[in-house]
């Protein structure tokens, strides 16, 4: 059996900051099933839904 590698030294604050800058949060603090996003959708009116779904060329002048 191969010998186990030596333990890594703890990361410095600068290394942690750089890793967070490059990779961001790997895992979110909460999962999608823990969040209640339905309230935000329920507050939108039907007109807002239609305007949000309009095609990109809708507002162009001819």
Secondary structure, 3 states (H helix, E strand, C coil): CCCCCCCCCCCCHHHHHHHHHHHCCCCCCCCCCCCCCHHHHHCCCHHHHHHHCCCHHHHCCC
